[in-house]
Amino acid sequence: MITIASGHRDIMAPQSKPPKSWYGRGLPYLTKKPLPGHLIVIEGTDGVGRSTQVSLLSPWLELEGYAVSSTGWTRSPLLHETINEAKAGHQLTVTTFSLLYAADFADRLEHEILPALQAGFIVIADRYMYTAFARNTAMGADPAWTRDLFGMALVPDLVLYLDIDVDNLIPRVVQGKGMDYWESGMHLALGTDLFDSFHRYQTNLIEEYRRLAQEFGFITVDARRSIDEVQNDLRRHISNYLSSADASRSRLGSSGSGS
């Protein structure tokens, strides 16, 4: 049974856990099933250190006794190679760019995220729909169109945003994998060279992420610090969330057993 609550469609869930909700229309062709797992999203701009932090979170959670599954942007087996080939040509329009990423997201949601949540896993997502919201706005796409396009998304249980300013971001990127065409916004002709374009594009992206953080209530983590300091902060917030979720589950379970 599906009910309407706070503008979101609630997904049927067992009494032991509050129901999750779709961001928009969801995936209406799927049979609604209980989702006892937890969806935790790590967001942040290019080069901020998301993947490193996710790689450290997974084994920690497993040692804490949780089953963990991770997923990341453009990692769908169905779309991964197609997206890489399309980006290599440097010919993508904003619309094509968005549709490819939405297809990748929908495939991973249906075949990776939802099954893991149904099995009770903690799913850690390296980027989520908010990446598309920020990028598309920075590229000049209609924000309302983008949000409608990603209306199939499941609302996360927790979003942790790694925040950094562009002046602290640049040295990391230069010392790491370097600046590439897309992450520098070269397709938008924002600057006279790669460095200038990167600075302007990433400044715009960070501004969008910060607006999204306020709108959607992300927990903001200062990513200018060391890897260990950021990791400790992430673990603290995740531990607090899981403790709160367990307490809520216990209350619901007690209420259900007494009815």
C-alpha positions in Angstrom: 0.0 0.0 0.0 1.4 3.4 -1.0 0.3 6.6 0.9 1.1 10.2 0.2 3.1 12.0 3.0 4.9 15.4 2.9 4.9 15.4 -0.9 6.7 12.1 -1.1 5.3 8.6 -1.8 6.1 6.3 1.1 7.5 2.9 0.4 5.8 0.1 2.3 8.1 -1.0 5.2 7.9 -3.2 8.2 6.8 -1.8 11.6 10.4 -2.1 12.9 11.6 0.8 10.6 10.0 4.0 9.3 9.2 4.0 5.6 11.5 5.5 3.1 10.2 7.9 0.4 10.8 8.7 -3.2 12.2 12.1 -4.2 9.6 12.3 -6.9 7.6 9.6 -8.8 10.0 6.8 -8.0 10.2 3.7 -10.1 6.4 2.9 -10.4 6.9 -0.4 -12.3 8.7 -2.0 -9.4 6.9 -4.0 -6.7 7.2 -2.1 -3.4 9.1 -4.1 -0.8 10.3 -3.4 2.7 13.7 -1.5 2.8 15.2 -2.2 6.2 18.7 -1.1 5.1 20.2 2.4 5.3 21.2 4.7 2.4 24.1 6.9 3.2 25.4 9.4 0.6 28.8 11.1 0.5 28.6 14.2 -1.7 31.2 16.8 -2.7 32.8 18.3 -5.7 35.5 16.7 -7.9 38.8 15.9 -6.2 37.5 16.6 -2.7 38.3 13.0 -1.5 34.9 11.2 -1.5 36.2 7.9 -2.9 39.0 7.8 -0.4 36.6 8.4 2.5 34.1 5.7 1.2 37.0 3.2 0.9 37.7 3.7 4.6 34.1 3.7 5.7 33.2 0.3 4.3 35.7 -1.8 6.2 35.0 0.1 9.4 31.2 -0.5 9.2 31.9 -4.2 8.4 34.0 -4.5 11.6 31.1 -2.9 13.4 29.0 -5.8 12.3 27.1 -4.2 9.4 26.7 -5.6 5.9 27.9 -2.9 3.5 27.4 -2.3 -0.2 28.9 0.7 -2.1 28.0 2.3 -5.3 29.3 5.3 -7.3 28.5 7.7 -10.0 28.7 6.3 -13.6 29.5 2.7 -12.3 26.5 1.0 -13.9 27.6 -2.0 -15.9 25.0 -1.0 -18.5 26.2 2.6 -19.0 29.7 2.8 -17.7 31.6 2.3 -21.0 29.0 4.3 -23.0 29.5 7.3 -20.8 33.3 7.1 -20.9 33.2 6.8 -24.7 30.9 9.8 -25.0 33.0 11.9 -22.7 36.2 11.0 -24.6 34.7 12.7 -27.7 34.2 16.0 -25.9 30.9 16.5 -27.9 28.3 15.9 -25.2 25.5 18.5 -24.9 24.1 19.3 -21.4 20.9 17.4 -22.3 22.8 14.3 -23.5 25.1 14.5 -20.5 22.2 14.6 -18.1 20.2 11.7 -19.8 23.2 9.4 -19.7 23.8 10.1 -16.0 20.1 9.6 -15.2 20.1 6.3 -17.0 23.2 5.2 -15.1 21.6 6.3 -11.8 18.3 4.5 -12.5 20.1 1.2 -13.5 22.2 1.3 -10.3 19.1 2.2 -8.2 17.1 -0.7 -9.5 19.8 -3.4 -9.6 22.2 -2.4 -6.8 20.8 0.1 -4.3 17.2 -1.2 -3.8 18.2 -4.9 -3.6 20.9 -4.1 -1.0 18.5 -2.1 1.1 15.9 -4.9 0.9 18.6 -7.2 2.2 19.2 -4.9 5.2 22.6 -3.6 3.9 24.1 -0.2 4.6 24.5 1.3 1.1 27.2 4.0 0.8 26.8 6.0 -2.3 29.7 8.0 -3.7 27.7 10.9 -5.1 23.9 10.8 -5.6 21.2 12.9 -7.5 22.6 16.1 -5.9 25.6 15.8 -8.1 23.4 16.1 -11.1 21.5 19.0 -9.5 24.7 21.0 -8.9 26.4 20.2 -12.2 23.4 20.8 -14.4 22.7 24.1 -12.8 26.4 25.1 -13.2 26.1 24.0 -16.9 23.0 26.1 -17.5 20.3 23.4 -17.5 16.8 24.1 -16.2 16.9 23.0 -12.5 13.3 22.0 -12.5 13.9 19.7 -15.5 16.9 18.1 -13.8 14.9 17.4 -10.6 12.0 15.9 -12.6 14.5 13.8 -14.5 15.8 12.3 -11.2 12.3 11.9 -9.7 13.0 8.1 -9.6 15.5 8.6 -6.8 15.0 7.2 -3.3 15.5 9.9 -0.6 18.7 9.0 1.4 18.7 8.4 5.1 21.8 10.5 5.6 23.8 12.9 3.3 27.3 13.9 4.3 28.7 16.8 2.3 32.5 17.2 2.0 32.9 21.0 1.8 36.0 22.7 0.5 36.9 26.0 -1.1 38.4 26.2 -4.5 41.8 27.5 -3.3 42.3 24.5 -1.1 40.9 22.1 -3.8 43.3 23.1 -6.5 46.5 21.8 -4.9 44.9 18.4 -4.2 43.8 18.0 -7.8 47.2 19.1 -9.2 49.0 16.7 -6.8 46.5 14.0 -7.6 45.2 12.9 -10.9 45.4 16.5 -12.4 42.7 18.6 -14.1 40.7 17.0 -16.8 38.5 18.4 -19.5 35.1 17.8 -17.9 36.0 18.6 -14.3 37.5 21.8 -15.5 34.3 22.9 -17.3 36.2 23.3 -20.6 33.0 22.3 -22.4 31.5 25.6 -21.1 34.3 27.8 -22.3 34.5 29.5 -19.0 38.2 30.5 -19.1 41.2 31.1 -21.4 43.0 27.9 -20.2 42.5 24.7 -18.2 43.5 26.2 -14.9 41.3 29.3 -15.2 38.3 27.3 -16.4 38.8 24.8 -13.5 38.8 27.6 -11.0 35.6 29.2 -12.3 33.7 26.0 -12.9 34.6 24.5 -9.5 33.7 27.8 -7.8 30.3 27.6 -9.4 29.8 24.0 -8.4 30.8 24.5 -4.8 28.3 27.4 -4.6 25.6 25.1 -5.9 26.5 22.3 -3.5 26.4 24.8 -0.6 22.9 25.9 -1.6 21.8 22.3 -1.9 23.2 21.6 1.6 21.0 24.2 3.0 17.9 23.1 1.0 18.2 19.4 1.7 19.7 19.5 5.2 23.1 17.9 4.4 25.5 17.4 7.3 28.5 19.5 6.2 32.0 18.2 7.0 35.0 20.4 6.6 37.1 18.6 3.9 40.1 20.9 4.1 41.5 18.8 7.0 43.5 15.6 6.8 42.1 12.3 5.6 42.0 10.9 9.2 40.3 14.0 10.6 37.6 13.9 7.9 37.2 10.2 8.4 36.7 10.5 12.1 34.1 13.1 11.6 32.2 11.0 9.1 32.3 8.0 11.4 30.9 10.1 14.3 28.0 11.4 12.2 27.2 7.9 10.9 27.4 6.4 14.3 25.0 9.0 15.7 22.6 8.3 12.8 22.7 4.5 13.3 22.2 4.9 17.0 19.2 7.1 16.4 17.8 4.7 13.8 18.2 1.8 16.2 16.5 3.7 19.0 13.6 4.6 16.6 13.4 0.9 15.5 13.2 -0.2 19.1 10.4 2.3 19.9 8.4 1.2 16.8 8.9 -2.4 17.7 7.7 -1.9 21.2 4.7 0.0 19.9 3.9 -2.7 17.4 4.2 -5.5 20.0 1.8 -3.8 22.3 -1.0 -3.1 19.8 
